[in-house]
Amino acid sequence: MPPEYDPVESPDATTVFPYHDLTPPTTADVYRARRVVRDHLPRTPLVRSEPLSAEFDADVYLKREDTLPTGAFKVRGGVTLAAGLDDEFRDPGLIAASTGNHGQSVAYAGRAFDVPVTVVVPEDANPSKVTAMERLGAEVRHYGDDFDAARERAEALAADEGYRYVHSANEPDLVAGVGTAGLEVVEDLPDVDYLFCPVGGGSSAAGYCLTVGELTDATVVGAQSEAAPAMHRAWAEGHLRPSDRMGTFAEGIATSVPFAMTVRLLRDRLDDFRLVSEDALRAGVRDLLVEDSVVMEGACAAAVAAMRQYGDDLRGETVVFPVSGRNLDVEKLQAALDD
């Protein structure tokens, strides 16, 4: 008989269950997570970008999270969470809502730890990401027009069928796991001056705040599309109300709901947070492919767009931004190239 859990009062517009601990992780938790991550995943390279270094008259490095087995950073959090999964959830398994990368992370972790996984995706989810989740052994269910509709369906299934719901951001283990990328940056490049990071649910930016922001003198800058500004509004205005705008093509940062735990971390630790245009996102995707031969998702390009807002302020500095994912739909890539 699977465990049954009813939702509890949530500080944001998403559903949380009694097993969700909304206490933000610490830098020490990131170090603990690394013990798991390094046993299951390769270290990712930090590579100097000659075209961007020339553009900004700076030393610009790419943290190549796209080289991870799922093609995106989130798998670091997935294996960290699954490694500590309570025994009562091993039979019913994990459930998540995703536009792709979070679902692949949970699917990969489920396969690594022999735990069944269900992922709810929007009806128009990236086909290549859906195929990747299925190849990793996940059951994929399509529901709704966008991520938030899929999320609400996953939350309901978790309550009805006893799955362990893996929240997109209100999970300390996920944030600690993805934060291990920041430890690698600090070890490889301790004199970094700026780190730019895209923000969707905020787990990656929170992880970099706990590591690069905590352990170096670097300025950590978040970036989000102005067409999906929920987290930026929460950070700037100090509330957790959903946004009525969510129209970005970059599915990795396409959410209209801010998440309590990551907002708390970012409000405490993020140095700056920029909104960027959809045109700037497409330009970033195109430029990295043409100039650096790097295929990256629209979400990653938010960091490039924010760097371009800083412009001359980066001259002579050492700058890092994560290529957080490579799982770009072919049609979206073609549209960016045609702009």
Sequence and secondary structure as in RCSB ss.txt:
>XXXX:A:sequence
MPPEYDPVESPDATTVFPYHDLTPPTTADVYRARRVVRDHLPRTPLVRSEPLSAEFDADVYLKREDTLPTGAFKV
RGGVTLAAGLDDEFRDPGLIAASTGNHGQSVAYAGRAFDVPVTVVVPEDANPSKVTAMERLGAEVRHYGDDFDAA
RERAEALAADEGYRYVHSANEPDLVAGVGTAGLEVVEDLPDVDYLFCPVGGGSSAAGYCLTVGELTDATVVGAQS
EAAPAMHRAWAEGHLRPSDRMGTFAEGIATSVPFAMTVRLLRDRLDDFRLVSEDALRAGVRDLLVEDSVVMEGAC
AAAVAAMRQYGDDLRGETVVFPVSGRNLDVEKLQAALDD
>XXXX:A:secstr
       B  SSSS B TT   S   HHHHHHHHHHHHHHS    EEE HHHHHHHTSEEEEE GGGSTTSBTTH
HHHHHHHHT  GGGTTT EEEE SSHHHHHHHHHHHHTT  EEEEE TT  HHHHHHHHHTT EEEE SSSHHHH
HHHHHHHHHHH  EE  SSS HHHHHHHHHHHHHHHHH TT  EEEEE SSSHHHHHHHHHHHHHSS EEEEEEE
TTS HHHHHHHHS     S    S GGG  SS  HHHHHHHHHH  EEEEE HHHHHHHHHHHHHHH     HHH
HHHHHHHHHHGGGGTT EEEEE  B    HHHHHHHHH 
